[in-house]
């Protein structure tokens, strides 16, 4: 028969409430008593009843994580960061992949609420879920990760996307490029819009006009980046000499399209990505990109939920992390003059 909390109390010579305080950390306990309790727990191989404890504390020690595309290595790496840090705090993670489907996103928000998760980390697919997320946030902590929904007073962990794209475009401009294309994500998403704005800012500062023909939506997918690059390379004499892809996964698709066109990177076409997923350093040529602090994003999102649950923080917190330009091989290093 499994040991009970009362068995542990008898073995340690303390009350059951003292055992509970030691195991839950709910109140200070004399150090000598704490050690006796822990020795008794080990000797009797005591395992607290997680279900009963959850019902009593009205906690499930679970966190929901909704991402739009788990096949995108960026979200897979963020999810791993969330899971690793949640585990350190004693929480399990329920991963939901919305596949950029608003209906599926709504379903998962409802499912997580029904499962009574203690908090939700939410990467929106761009669906109009502001009201639903707002109602959810009034009941449990919600952290918006990577992307914001305007008007929702929830915690948020974001990266300065405009600054990242600005630095990427400046890097290409410093190499002498003037005909610079950009492959964006869907512009209803804050990340895509901000990265486009960073590109435009760098071009304006350099006195280079932004040509609408050199702006293509790649949908934040490999296939979209592939199709967008083919479109950029159908411009006759007005071809880009460099392209900024607003995600690494789109940059990989763009690489394939350029190769099919017989173009060499970086000799014929410079390319920059955004995210710094693991494969970015492994492809040939290695991809110059904007690194996002993926594990730190996951860590901060979990810590925000823990702060709300265990430390009683009420005011919403917004953290904006800085990205970093990582220069590799896909841009070359020599200056060139392309004209405008």
C-alpha positions as CSV (number, residue, x, y, z in Angstrom):
1,X,0.0,0.0,0.0
2,X,1.3,3.5,-0.9
3,X,2.4,5.7,1.9
4,X,0.1,8.6,3.0
5,X,0.9,12.0,4.3
6,X,0.0,10.7,7.8
7,X,2.5,7.9,7.5
8,X,5.2,10.5,6.7
9,X,4.1,12.6,9.6
10,X,4.4,9.7,12.0
11,X,7.8,8.7,10.7
12,X,9.1,12.3,11.0
13,X,7.4,12.9,14.3
14,X,5.5,16.0,13.1
15,X,2.0,16.9,12.2
16,X,0.5,16.2,8.8
17,X,0.1,20.0,8.3
18,X,3.9,20.4,8.8
19,X,4.5,17.8,6.1
20,X,2.2,19.7,3.8
21,X,3.9,23.0,4.5
22,X,7.3,21.4,3.7
23,X,6.2,19.8,0.5
24,X,4.2,22.8,-0.8
25,X,6.5,25.5,0.5
26,X,3.4,27.4,1.7
27,X,5.0,28.5,5.0
28,X,8.3,28.6,6.7
29,X,9.2,25.4,8.6
30,X,12.0,24.8,11.2
31,X,15.1,23.5,9.3
32,X,15.5,20.5,11.6
33,X,11.8,19.5,11.1
34,X,12.1,20.1,7.3
35,X,15.0,17.6,7.1
36,X,13.1,15.0,9.1
37,X,10.2,15.3,6.8
38,X,12.3,15.0,3.7
39,X,14.1,11.9,5.1
40,X,10.8,10.3,5.9
41,X,9.5,11.1,2.4
42,X,12.5,9.4,0.9
43,X,12.4,6.4,3.2
44,X,8.7,5.8,2.6
45,X,8.9,6.6,-1.1
46,X,6.0,9.0,-0.6
47,X,4.4,10.5,-3.7
48,X,1.8,13.2,-3.2
49,X,-1.6,12.7,-4.9
50,X,-1.3,15.3,-7.7
51,X,-5.0,15.1,-8.6
52,X,-6.2,15.7,-5.0
53,X,-3.6,18.5,-4.6
54,X,-4.9,20.1,-7.8
55,X,-8.5,20.0,-6.7
56,X,-7.6,21.5,-3.3
57,X,-5.5,24.3,-4.8
58,X,-7.7,24.7,-7.9
59,X,-4.6,24.3,-10.0
60,X,-3.7,21.7,-12.7
61,X,0.0,22.7,-13.0
62,X,-0.5,22.8,-16.7
63,X,0.1,25.5,-19.3
64,X,-1.4,25.7,-22.8
65,X,0.7,26.7,-25.7
66,X,-0.9,27.6,-29.0
67,X,1.3,28.0,-32.0
68,X,0.3,28.6,-35.7
69,X,2.7,26.1,-37.4
70,X,4.7,23.6,-35.5
71,X,6.4,22.5,-38.7
72,X,8.2,25.9,-38.8
73,X,11.4,25.3,-36.8
74,X,11.1,28.7,-35.2
75,X,8.0,27.7,-33.4
76,X,9.4,24.3,-32.6
77,X,12.4,25.9,-31.0
78,X,10.2,28.3,-29.0
79,X,8.0,25.5,-27.9
80,X,11.0,23.6,-26.6
81,X,12.1,26.6,-24.7
82,X,8.6,26.9,-23.1
83,X,8.6,23.2,-22.2
84,X,12.1,23.2,-20.7
85,X,11.4,26.2,-18.5
86,X,7.9,25.1,-17.5
87,X,9.3,21.8,-16.4
88,X,11.7,23.5,-14.1
89,X,8.8,25.2,-12.4
90,X,6.8,22.0,-12.1
91,X,4.3,22.6,-15.0
92,X,3.5,20.4,-17.9
93,X,2.7,21.9,-21.3
94,X,-0.2,21.1,-23.6
95,X,0.9,22.0,-27.1
96,X,-1.8,23.0,-29.7
97,X,-1.0,23.6,-33.4
98,X,-3.6,25.8,-35.0
99,X,-2.1,25.4,-38.5
100,X,-3.0,29.0,-39.2
101,X,-6.7,28.0,-39.1
102,X,-9.0,30.5,-37.2
103,X,-11.5,27.8,-36.5
104,X,-8.9,25.5,-35.0
105,X,-7.5,28.4,-33.0
106,X,-10.9,29.0,-31.5
107,X,-11.4,25.3,-30.7
108,X,-8.1,25.1,-28.9
109,X,-8.8,28.2,-26.8
110,X,-12.1,26.6,-25.7
111,X,-10.4,23.2,-25.1
112,X,-7.7,24.7,-22.9
113,X,-10.3,26.6,-20.9
114,X,-12.3,23.4,-20.4
115,X,-9.1,21.5,-19.3
116,X,-8.7,24.3,-16.7
117,X,-5.1,25.0,-17.6
118,X,-3.4,27.5,-15.2
119,X,-2.3,29.8,-18.0
120,X,-2.0,30.1,-21.8
121,X,0.9,31.2,-24.0
122,X,-0.6,32.2,-27.3
123,X,1.0,32.8,-30.7
124,X,-1.9,34.1,-32.7
125,X,-2.4,33.1,-36.3
126,X,-3.9,36.5,-37.0
127,X,-7.5,35.5,-36.5
128,X,-9.8,38.0,-34.9
129,X,-9.8,36.4,-31.5
130,X,-9.4,39.6,-29.4
131,X,-12.7,39.3,-27.5
132,X,-12.2,35.6,-26.8
133,X,-8.7,36.0,-25.6
134,X,-9.7,39.0,-23.5
135,X,-12.4,36.9,-21.8
136,X,-10.0,34.1,-21.2
137,X,-7.4,36.5,-19.8
138,X,-9.9,37.7,-17.2
139,X,-10.0,34.2,-15.8
140,X,-6.4,32.9,-16.2
141,X,-3.0,34.4,-17.1
142,X,-2.5,34.8,-20.9
143,X,0.9,35.7,-22.5
144,X,1.0,36.9,-26.1
145,X,4.2,35.5,-27.6
146,X,5.9,36.8,-30.7
147,X,2.7,38.6,-31.9
148,X,0.3,41.0,-30.3
149,X,-3.5,41.4,-30.5
150,X,-4.3,45.1,-30.2
151,X,-6.4,46.1,-27.2
152,X,-5.8,43.0,-25.1
153,X,-4.4,43.8,-21.7
154,X,-2.4,40.6,-21.5
155,X,1.3,40.0,-20.8
156,X,3.4,40.0,-24.0
157,X,6.9,38.8,-24.9
158,X,7.9,40.3,-28.2
159,X,11.0,41.0,-30.3
160,X,11.8,44.3,-31.9
161,X,10.9,43.2,-35.4
162,X,11.2,46.6,-37.0
163,X,14.7,47.0,-35.6
164,X,15.7,43.6,-36.8
165,X,14.6,44.1,-40.4
166,X,16.1,47.6,-40.3
167,X,19.5,46.1,-39.4
168,X,19.2,43.5,-42.1
169,X,18.4,46.0,-44.8
170,X,21.1,48.3,-43.6
171,X,23.6,45.4,-43.9
172,X,22.6,44.9,-47.6
173,X,22.7,48.6,-48.3
174,X,26.2,48.8,-46.8
175,X,27.3,46.1,-49.2
176,X,26.3,48.4,-52.0
177,X,22.9,46.8,-52.9
178,X,20.2,49.2,-54.0
179,X,17.7,46.9,-55.7
180,X,16.6,45.1,-52.6
181,X,13.5,42.9,-52.5
182,X,11.6,41.8,-49.5
183,X,9.5,38.7,-48.9
184,X,7.0,39.5,-46.2
185,X,4.7,37.4,-44.1
186,X,0.9,38.1,-44.1
187,X,0.6,41.8,-43.3
188,X,-2.3,41.2,-40.9
189,X,0.3,39.9,-38.5
190,X,2.1,42.4,-36.4
191,X,5.5,40.6,-37.0
192,X,5.2,40.9,-40.8
193,X,4.0,44.5,-40.8
194,X,6.8,45.6,-38.4
195,X,9.5,43.8,-40.5
196,X,8.3,45.5,-43.6
197,X,8.4,48.9,-41.8
198,X,12.0,48.2,-40.8
199,X,13.0,47.5,-44.4
200,X,11.2,50.6,-45.6
201,X,12.9,52.8,-42.9
202,X,16.4,51.6,-43.9
203,X,15.6,52.2,-47.6
204,X,14.3,55.7,-46.9
205,X,17.3,56.7,-44.9
206,X,19.5,55.5,-47.7
207,X,17.5,57.6,-50.2
208,X,16.4,54.4,-52.1
209,X,12.8,54.3,-53.3
210,X,10.8,51.2,-52.3
211,X,9.5,49.6,-55.4
212,X,6.1,47.8,-54.9
213,X,7.2,45.2,-57.5
214,X,10.0,44.1,-55.1
215,X,7.6,43.5,-52.2
216,X,6.1,40.0,-52.1
217,X,4.1,38.1,-49.5
218,X,5.5,34.6,-48.8
219,X,3.0,33.7,-46.0
220,X,5.8,32.7,-43.6
221,X,6.1,29.3,-45.3
222,X,8.7,27.5,-47.3
223,X,6.4,27.2,-50.3
224,X,5.5,30.9,-50.0
225,X,9.1,31.9,-50.0
226,X,9.8,29.7,-53.0
227,X,6.9,31.2,-55.0
228,X,7.7,34.8,-53.9
229,X,11.3,34.5,-55.0
230,X,10.2,33.2,-58.4
231,X,7.9,36.3,-58.7
232,X,10.8,38.6,-57.8
233,X,13.0,37.0,-60.4
234,X,10.4,37.5,-63.2
235,X,11.1,41.2,-63.5
236,X,13.2,41.3,-66.7
237,X,15.8,43.9,-66.3
238,X,14.5,45.1,-63.0
239,X,15.7,42.1,-60.9
240,X,16.8,42.4,-57.3
241,X,20.4,42.0,-56.4
242,X,19.5,41.2,-52.8
243,X,16.5,39.9,-51.0
244,X,15.4,40.1,-47.3
245,X,13.2,37.2,-46.4
246,X,11.1,37.9,-43.3
247,X,11.7,34.4,-41.9
248,X,14.4,31.8,-42.3
249,X,11.9,29.2,-43.5
250,X,10.9,31.6,-46.4
251,X,14.6,32.2,-47.1
252,X,15.1,28.5,-47.5
253,X,12.3,28.4,-50.1
254,X,13.8,31.5,-51.8
255,X,17.2,29.7,-52.0
256,X,15.6,26.8,-53.8
257,X,13.9,29.1,-56.3
258,X,17.1,31.0,-57.0
259,X,19.0,27.8,-57.5
260,X,16.3,26.6,-60.0
261,X,16.8,29.9,-61.9
262,X,20.5,29.2,-62.2
263,X,21.5,32.0,-59.7
264,X,24.4,31.6,-57.2
265,X,24.1,32.9,-53.7
266,X,25.8,35.2,-52.9
267,X,27.6,35.8,-56.2
268,X,24.5,36.6,-58.2
269,X,22.0,37.3,-55.4
270,X,22.5,38.2,-51.7
271,X,20.0,36.8,-49.2
272,X,19.2,37.5,-45.6
273,X,16.7,35.6,-43.4
274,X,15.0,36.3,-40.0
275,X,14.8,34.0,-36.9
276,X,18.2,32.1,-36.9
277,X,16.7,28.6,-36.8
278,X,19.2,25.8,-36.4
279,X,19.3,24.9,-40.1
280,X,20.3,28.5,-41.0
281,X,23.9,27.7,-40.1
282,X,23.9,24.3,-41.8
283,X,22.8,25.2,-45.3
284,X,25.3,26.1,-48.0
285,X,25.9,28.9,-48.2
286,X,25.2,29.5,-44.5
287,X,22.4,32.0,-44.1
288,X,23.0,35.5,-42.9
289,X,20.0,36.2,-40.6
290,X,18.4,38.1,-37.7
291,X,18.6,36.0,-34.6
292,X,15.7,36.0,-32.2
293,X,16.3,34.9,-28.6
294,X,13.9,31.9,-28.8
295,X,14.7,30.2,-25.5
296,X,14.6,33.5,-23.7
297,X,11.2,34.2,-25.2
298,X,9.8,30.9,-23.9
299,X,11.5,31.4,-20.5
300,X,10.0,34.8,-20.0
301,X,6.5,33.7,-21.1
302,X,6.5,30.9,-18.5
303,X,7.9,33.2,-15.8
304,X,5.2,35.7,-16.5
305,X,2.5,33.1,-15.9
306,X,4.3,31.9,-12.7
307,X,4.5,35.5,-11.4
308,X,0.8,35.8,-11.9
309,X,-0.1,32.5,-10.3
310,X,2.3,32.3,-7.4
311,X,3.3,35.9,-6.7
312,X,0.0,37.7,-7.4
313,X,1.2,40.1,-10.0
314,X,-1.8,41.9,-11.5
315,X,-0.5,44.6,-13.9
316,X,0.2,43.5,-17.4
317,X,3.8,43.4,-18.4
318,X,5.2,43.9,-21.9
319,X,8.8,42.8,-22.7
320,X,10.5,43.8,-26.0
321,X,13.7,41.8,-26.7
322,X,16.4,42.9,-29.1
323,X,17.3,40.8,-32.2
324,X,20.8,40.4,-33.5
325,X,22.3,40.4,-37.0
326,X,24.3,37.2,-37.6
327,X,26.5,37.5,-40.6
328,X,27.4,34.3,-42.4
329,X,27.9,33.5,-46.1
330,X,24.7,34.3,-48.0
331,X,25.4,38.0,-48.6
332,X,29.1,38.0,-49.6
333,X,31.3,40.8,-48.3
334,X,32.3,42.9,-51.3
335,X,30.6,46.2,-52.2
336,X,28.7,46.5,-55.5
337,X,26.9,49.2,-57.3
338,X,23.5,48.2,-58.7
339,X,21.9,51.6,-59.3
340,X,18.3,52.2,-58.2
